[in-house]
Amino acid sequence: MSSFEIIGGKKLKGEIISQGAKNEALQVICATLLTPEMVTISNIPNIRDVNKLIELLKDFGVKIERKNEGECSFQADNLDLDFMYTDDFKRKATSLRGSIMIIGPLLARFGKGYIPKPGGDKIGRRRLDTHFIGLHKLGAEFNFNAADSFYEVKAKRLQGTYMHLDEASVTGTANIIMAAVLAKGTTTIYNAACEPYIQQLCRMLTKMGGRINGIGSNLLTIDGVESLGGTSHRLLPDMIEIGSFIGLAAMTQSEITIKNVAYDQLGIIPDVFKRLGIKLERKGDDIFIPEQKHYEIETFIDGSILTIADAIWPGFTPDLLSVILVVATQAKGSVLIHQKMFESRLFFVDKLIDMGAQIILCDPHRATVIGLDRQFPLRGVEMVTPDIRAGISLLIAALSAQGKSVIHNIEQIDRGYQDIEIRLQKIGAQIKRI
């Protein structure tokens, strides 16, 4: 097990470039299973979760060629579907949450999909009902083997239909879109997720010959086609990493420019950081954060304490609430953090309390942060990260803290952030992998 050793309290300075979007990568790589023709994807982040998915597709027989850095071609013209029934498949698929999104493409193109219960972050219940209810409405027969925790769907030909999703699940919406694009007739999906990742998936499928209307809204209409062709596609920069870097600059009182952020795709992320009092400036397609010794949390208009909560897009992404919580510890003022979607995601705050943060964990979903305007800087401690987003948040806290911190289980951070210590070293961070 690797760890990060961090000497905190150092100001950083310089430019940093965001990697390609992890969540988008997982979706569009799965979509390459929908066609026998070549699909080329660029700006792919070199991170554990994405590399695991690429390896899984390779085991299915997908021809994968790594071209330039961050660019791969995929050609799924001769797949070994029997691989789904092997122990090797079960082992690899269960280690990766994104593996669930191979089931829609396999069902649509080959009439069957078989997947074990996927892994991923332990952040509370992450049910899969939306995926399988949607596929069932398209005409698939669904079975669950409780003894082996395997899900199976089968259909001779999917049939388009109307469906109102019980929740706007991002991966569930992606799976249903990828199945419906090859279904017979028209599929209407209401309460669809509409995150930029979903929009990008739809645009890629459209370039492949799919017919999708309503992109960017929660009402999608998909006219099924007989087959899809090849295409090329470039991933957006990772908005979660961009938000993490904004928080890092504020916490460490650093002057940082985040390059090529696709600003128009960031939604309300910049505005939420501004509500914490963080100054940031758009310069073309870059974000400039000046050095700030103090930042003050806003209140609501009536003077009551600010609440920042996650919500389905275009609301605030739950993946950045952990970063917001950490940044608030050094602000002036108080804020209530409400994590609605995952009941275990705030449990990492005990580590911040050990570092000297003033936080009240109200219940599994809510925490009140009392910002003391840097009067009591965080102190370095030894800790273990439980998941990706808590990991980057604890890393930000450690970089701002006085003294040495050690973060264990950083494989969790590696799942979502490419060469993070190398990129941080280039802007002055004292961090090393041990």
N, C-alpha and C positions, 0 to 999 in steps of 0.2 A: 504494500500500500504506500502510495506517494503522499507527500505533504508539501505545503508551502510554508516557508519561513519568511516572515515579513517584518521589516523595521519600519514602523509607521511614523506619522507626524512630519512627513517630507512633502513639500510642495512639488507638484509636477508641472511640466510645461511642454507644449508642442502639439503636433498633429497626430491624430489616430484615425484609422480607417476601419469602418465596421465590416465584418465578414458578411457573407451571404446569409439569407434568412434560413435558419434551421427548420422552422415549422413548414415553410414553403417547400424546402428541399425534400422533406419526407413525403409530401403529397405528390409533387410532380415526378419524383423518381418512381413511385408506385404506378403513376399513370403511364409510364413507358411500357407496362405490360399490356396495354390496350391495343397495340399495333405490332405487326411483324416488321415494320419499317424502322429505320434508324431515327432516334431522337437524341439531339445533342443539347446538353444543359451546361451552362456556364455560371461562374460565381458560386460554385458549390463549396460550402465550408468544410474544412478538413477536421471534423470532430467525430467523437466516438459513435454517437447515435446514427449519424448519416453514413459513416463508413460501415457500420454493422448492417444497415439496410442494403447498401450496395453489395456487400458480401453475400447477403441472403439472396438477392436477385441473381448474382453470379452462380450460386449453388443451384438455382432453378434452371440454369443453362442460358441466361441472358448474356449475350456477347457485350462485354464492357471494355471500352478502350479509354484510358486516361490520356488526354491530349495535353493541352497547356495546363498550367497550374489552376486548379479549380474548375476544369472543364472535362466532362466525360461524355462519351457517346454510348447509347444503350440500344441494343437490337434484340428484341424478344421474338425471334422467328423460329426457334426450335426449342421449346421448353420441355423439361422433364417434370411433368405434373406428379409423378410418383414420389418425388422428393417431399411432397406435403405429408407423406405418411411415415417419414423416417424419424428416428430419435434425434438425429442431427438438426432437422428442421424444428422440432419441438424445442430443443435446447436454445437455438439461436433466436427463434421467434419470441420466446418467452422473456428474453432479455431486453426487449425493445418495444416500447409502446407504439411506435409508428408502424410496426408490422401489421397492425389491424387493417391498414389501408391497402393491403394487397388483395383483400378478399373481394372487394367490389370489382376491380378489373378482371380478376380470374373468373368470377361468376359471369360477368358480361361476355367475356370472350370465349371461355371454355365450358361454361355451364356448371361449374362447381368451384367451391372455395372451402378450404379447411384450415383452421387457424387455432393454435392454443391460446389460452388466456394470456394477453400480452403483459409485459412488465412495465417499467417506467418508474417515475417518482412515486414515493409513498406519501401522498399528500391528502389522503382521504379517499372516499368512494369515487370511483371513476367508471360508472356503469356504461355498458355497451348496448343498452336496449335500443337507443335511437338508430344505431347502425342496422341492426337486424330487423327491427320493425319496418324500417324503410325498404330494405331488400325484400322482405316478405310481401310488402304491398306491391312491389314490382313483379311478384309472382314466384319468388323463390321459396323452396321448402327449407325450413330451418330445423336443425337438431342440435342439442347440446348434450355432450357426454360428460356428466358430472364427475365420473370416476377419473377421467383423464383431463378434465377441464378443456375439452376441445369443442369448438364451434364449427358447424358444417352448414353450408348452404348449397342448394342444387336447383337447377332450372334448365329446361330445354331451350327456352327463349323467354327473355324478360319482356314484360308488357308495360308500356307507359301508363301512368295513372296520376290521380291527384293525391297529394299527401300533405298533411299539416304536422310538422315535426313536433314532438312533445317537448323538445328543448333544442336550442340553436347550437347544437354540438358542431364544432369545427371539423373534427375528423369524421364525425357521422355524416355531415353534409358532404364532405369530400368523397366518402365512400359511395354515397347514394348518387352523386353526380356522375362519378366514373362508371357506375353500373348503368344509369339511365341513358348515358350518351350513346350506348349501343342497343338499347331496348327498342322494341317495335312500338311506334306511335309516340304520343306526346306525354311527357311527365311534367307535372307542375309541383314544385316544392315550395310550400309556404312556411314561414318561420325558419328559413334557411340561414345559416351563418353567412356573414358577408365580409369577414375580415379580408385585408389585402391578400393574404395567402390564398383564400378561396377565389378571389377575383383573378389572381395570377393563374391558378389552376384552370379556371374557365377560359381565360384568354389563350392559354396553351392548347387546350382541347379544341377551341375554335380554329386555331391555326392548323390543327391536325385534321380538320374537316367536320368537327362537331358543330351542332346548331344549338346555341344557348343564348337566351334572351333574359334580360333583367340583371345582368352582371353588376354587382355593387349594391344590390338591394336584397331584401329578405324574401323576395318572390321570384323564383327562377322558373323559366319555362324551357324545357329541353325537348327538341324534336329528334328522336333517335335516328341514327344513320346505320348503314350496313357495315361500314368499316372505317377505320381511321388511318391516316398516313403519318409519315414522319414530319419532324419540324426541328427548329432550334429555339431555345428558350433561355433567358437570363434571369436569375433570381434577384429579387429586391435585396437591398441591405437589410440586416436584421434589426428591426425596430426595438427589440428587447435589449440588444446590446447597446444600441444608441442611447436608450433611456438609462442604462447602467452607467454609461460614460458621463452623461449629464450629472447623475448623482455622484459619481466619483469626483468630478471637478469641484462640485459644491462642497463635499465633505473634506477634501484635502486643500481647499482654498487655492485651487490651481487655475491657471489660464490654459484652456485646452480648446482646440478646434477639431470637431468631428467632421471628417470629409465625406462628401458624396452620400448624403443621408436619405435621398428621395423624400424630401421634406413634405411634399403634398400627400404622401402615403402614411404619415405619422399620426393622423387624426388629432385627438386632444392630448396626446402625450406631452408635447411642449407646454401646453397651457396648464396641465396639472403640476408640473415642476414649477411653473411661474407662480402658482398659488401658494407654494411653499416659500416664495420670496426669492427664488433663484433667477438671476438675470441670465438671459440667453438671447442671442441675436442670430437671425438668419442672414447668411451671406451667400447669395446665390443658392447653391444646393448644399452648403455647409452650415453647421451650427457652431457659433463661437460662444464660449462661456468664459467671461472675464474672471479674474481673481476676486473672490468675495470673502471678506472676513466675517460678515454677518448677513443673515437672511431671515426674514420674519414671515411666519405663517399667517395667511389671511384668515379672517373670520367670515361667516356668512353676513349678509347685509344687516340682519337684525342683531349682530354682535355675538351670536352663538358660535360654539366651537365648530371648526371646519370638520367635515366628514369626507374622507376619500374612500370610495368603494369601487370594486370591480363591477363590470357589466359586460354584456355581449356587445360586440362592435356595432355602432361606432362609439360605445362607451369605453371606459378605461380598462386596459388589458389586465387580467389577474397576474400575469407573469411579472409585472413591475411593482406590484404592491409591496413586496419584500424590500425592494430598493427604496421606495418612498418612505417606508417605515424607518429604515436606517438613516436616511437623510434628515428626517424630522428630528432625530435625537440631538442634533447640533444646531437646530434652528431656534429662533425666539418664538415662543408660543406653543400651543398644544393642538393636537389633531387626533381624531378618532379614525383608525384604520379598520375598515369593514371588509373582510375577505368572505364574500358570499358563496363562492363556488366550491372551495375545498376546506374541509374542517380541520385539516392537520397542517396547513401551510404556515400558520403563525407560531407553531411550537418552537421555532428556532430562537424566539425572543429571549429565552432563558440565557442564551449565550451573550446576547447584547446586555442583559442586566448584569451578568458577571463582569462585563467590560465597563460598567458604570452608568449605563443608560437608564433613564427614568421612564419605565414602561409598565403599564398595568395591563395584564392579559385578562380581559373581562370574561371571555368565554372562548371556545375554539374558533370563533369567527371574528372576534373584535378585540382590538388592542388600543389603548389610549397612550399616546406618546407625549411626554411633557418635555418640550425642548427648553434647554437652559442657556441658549445663546453662547455656547462654547465655554461657559464658566467652569465646567467640569469635563475636560476632554476624556474621551474613552481611553482605557488602558489596555495594553496588550495582554492576551491570555492564550491558553492552549485550548483548542476546540475541534469538534468533528462536524463536518457539514452533512446534513441529511438529504439534500436534494440540490438540483441545479441552481434554482433561483435563490434559495437560501444561501447557497455556496458563494455566488457572486456578491450577494449582499454582505455576507460576513467578510469577504475579501475587501470590499469597500470600507467596511468598518475598521478592519485591521490596518489598512493603509493610512487611515486618518488618526489612529490611536497612538498614544505615547508608548514607546518601548517595543518589545518584540512580541509578535503573535505567531503561533503555529496552527495551521489549519490542516487537519487530517481528512482522509477520504476524498481527496481532490479529484479522483476519477469522476465524481459527480459533476464537478465544474467542467472537466474535459469533455463531458457529454454534450455540452452546449456552447463552449467558448474555445475558439481555435488559438493555440499558442498564446494564451492570455498573459503569461508571465513575461514572455519575450516582448510582446507589444507594449506592456506596461513599463518594462525596463527602458525602452527607447524614449519614454517621456519622463524618465527620472525616478521610477519607483524602485525601492530596495526590496526586491522579492526574488527568491530562488526556490527551485524545486529540490526537495531532498528525499 
